[in-house]
Amino acid sequence: MKKFKIGNFTIGGEKTFIIAELSANHNGNIEIAKKTIHAAKEAGADCIKLQTYTADTITLNCEKEDFLIKGTIWEGKRLYELYKEAYTPWEWHEELIHEASLVGLECFSSPFDFSAVDFLENFNVPAYKIASFEITDIPLIRYVAKKGKPIIISTGVASKEDIILALQTCRQEGNNEIALLKCTSSYPAPIEDANLNTMVSFKRDFNTQIGLSDHTLGNVVPISSVAMGGKIIEKHFILDRKLGGPDAEFSLTPQEFKEMVDQVRLTEKAIGKDDYPVTEKMEEGKQFARSLYFSNDLKKGETISTKDIRSVRPGYGLHPKYFDEILGKKVIENVEKGDRVNFDIIK
């Protein structure tokens, strides 16, 4: 599983990379956007992510039925109207990227067309994110992959074939610094649709780093994703849901985000390392483990029988696996009930 860096952060290391998604939660005000960046840092985020598009680069200004949104929290809006409201002005990007740098956050974006990629290259962003609905935009993915930077790909509407094609496209361009994020493209997403086991399938089937782009309410799903091996969490972040806006309903406030980060960091500690350590605490625990002790007094030269040794607590004597081997041997010195059995005093 290839590890890679986004800025100074190692993706695939012991810590989860936690992304605060700004999206439309600036309410059209750059000062709110800047305050959101500062609040995300204080809440424990590692990164603030932008989205780089305009209504004209992402859809058509068209009245036809196909362009009317149905079955979501944006019911009845035209796509063009939604993206006109939600986009982050391009003239803000340099200032917001600089602001993120000042507070110590990584900052990159989801581009939605070639012009957005070209624009973002001006700021030497450390990575790119492919949004769920763009996973089938193979020309865009190829163009991004050519930049030679890490690529995070959300999979909210992807079939397995879509994922295979997107990965092949990246790898054909020599780019193997890829993470796949499990995503449920509902806003908000029902917890029963999270299907986190898919992350495990990603790791097995595609040999990429894995993570979660989450639209559920609360912290259960992102925390669980870390326990299942996820190395990235992306959550929408808002200063206050009272600000409103297209993403407010499924975004976390600073306090909620901080609670999530704190729980994730505790989960990382609980996961620990994949090995069999013998810790100081484990050594201390031997007082409650089993081992072999003499259960009778014996004189030098006497033969050990089943009534003379027992497997009991504590665990400072000989391992119980030697019980049968000890039987029938003689002690070479006097022993007392409660003495540890060891090979030095038997023959």
RAKA-V51052 format. One record per run of one state. SS is the DSSP state (H for helix, E for strand, - for the rest). FROM is the first residue (numbers start at 0). LEN is the number of residues. If there is no record, write none. Layout:
BEGIN
ss | from | len
SS | FROM | LEN
SS | FROM | LEN
END
This chain:
BEGIN
ss | from | len
- | 0 | 3
E | 3 | 3
- | 6 | 2
E | 8 | 3
- | 11 | 5
E | 16 | 5
- | 21 | 8
H | 29 | 13
- | 42 | 4
E | 46 | 6
- | 52 | 2
H | 54 | 4
- | 58 | 6
H | 64 | 3
E | 67 | 1
- | 68 | 9
E | 77 | 1
H | 78 | 8
- | 86 | 3
H | 89 | 14
- | 103 | 2
E | 105 | 6
- | 111 | 2
H | 113 | 8
- | 121 | 5
E | 126 | 4
- | 130 | 1
H | 131 | 3
- | 134 | 3
H | 137 | 8
- | 145 | 4
E | 149 | 5
- | 154 | 5
H | 159 | 13
- | 172 | 5
E | 177 | 6
- | 183 | 7
H | 190 | 3
- | 193 | 3
H | 196 | 10
- | 206 | 2
E | 208 | 6
- | 214 | 5
H | 219 | 8
- | 227 | 4
E | 231 | 6
- | 237 | 3
H | 240 | 3
- | 243 | 4
H | 247 | 3
- | 250 | 1
E | 251 | 1
- | 252 | 1
H | 253 | 18
- | 271 | 8
H | 279 | 9
- | 288 | 1
E | 289 | 5
- | 294 | 3
E | 297 | 1
- | 298 | 4
E | 302 | 1
- | 303 | 5
E | 308 | 5
- | 313 | 4
E | 317 | 1
- | 318 | 1
H | 319 | 7
- | 326 | 3
E | 329 | 2
- | 331 | 3
E | 334 | 1
- | 335 | 4
E | 339 | 1
- | 340 | 2
H | 342 | 3
E | 345 | 1
- | 346 | 1
END
